[in-house]
Amino acid sequence: MSVNIHPSAIVSPKAEIADGVTVGPFCVIADNVKIGAGTLLRAYVSVRDYVSIGDNCEICEYTAIGGNPQDHGFKGEVSYVRIGSNNLIRENVTINRATGEGNETVVGDNCFIMDGVHLAHNTRLGDYVTIANKVGLSGFVQVGNHTVFGGMAGVHQFVRIGDYCMIGGLYRVVKDVPHYTLASGEPLRLTGLNKVGLERAGIAEETRRVIMKFYRELYSRDKVFTQALAEAVERKAEYIPEIQRIIEFYEGTKRGVTFWGHA
């Protein structure tokens, strides 16, 4: 197996290009770049320094990976973009390097990132994340596994979004969104469980019922939220693992957590 590089592409001889990589017309690949086996770069893709890309990715036209962070605090330090394997990254996507010496912007495995998405510095995506067109994730955003974003959503810096969430299109996300939930509206509210995502993941119906019951108790009108959360924290060891993860998510919040629809 060999590397297929179009004659119009500019590829540094210092870049580490694995077998089976295809580099399309007018791509530019910098010195400190690693590209894994079987990855395809279509036309006009720019991969700058300190970027690693895993195996069997497809990166489409006019995508730019590894640009300097859009952050006044960046002073030229060495930082990275690390992209996993089996990702589809469509046209016009921008993924910036991290701020802070040795820090990373990370995309997991098996993600689908659609046209015009921006992943800012220090963003971290889990695995199987789907991001629709023109979504913007600000600096230091963290996204769990199997989460889906509707088109043109915008996420504030330092926000965390859990596993198996669904973020509605066109909405602003300014607080954390806990595991397994749907979020939409202005201002953003939790509107239910991501039942479709959980069913597709093979999460048992009984587990889904337990999760929904926990959220109803947490956001009950009969109890102050802080009191309900404190009680859940005290009883954490009694819950199933999925509920324990939800409680730990709330314990780790810095920006606050998005409330349920009636809150």
Sequence and secondary structure as in RCSB ss.txt:
>XXXX:A:sequence
MSVNIHPSAIVSPKAEIADGVTVGPFCVIADNVKIGAGTLLRAYVSVRDYVSIGDNCEICEYTAIGGNPQDHGFK
GEVSYVRIGSNNLIRENVTINRATGEGNETVVGDNCFIMDGVHLAHNTRLGDYVTIANKVGLSGFVQVGNHTVFG
GMAGVHQFVRIGDYCMIGGLYRVVKDVPHYTLASGEPLRLTGLNKVGLERAGIAEETRRVIMKFYRELYSRDKVF
TQALAEAVERKAEYIPEIQRIIEFYEGTKRGVTFWGHA
>XXXX:A:secstr
   EE TT EE TTSEE TT EE TT EE SSEEE TT EE TT EE SSEEE TT EE TT EEEE  S TT  
S   EEEE SS EE TT EEE  SSTT EEEE SS EE TT EE TT EE SS EE TT EE TT EE TT EE 
TT EE TT EE TT EE TT EE SBB TTEEEETTTTEEEEE HHHHHHTT  HHHHHHHHHHHHHHT TTS H
HHHHHHHHHTGGGS HHHHHHHHHHHT SS B  BTT 
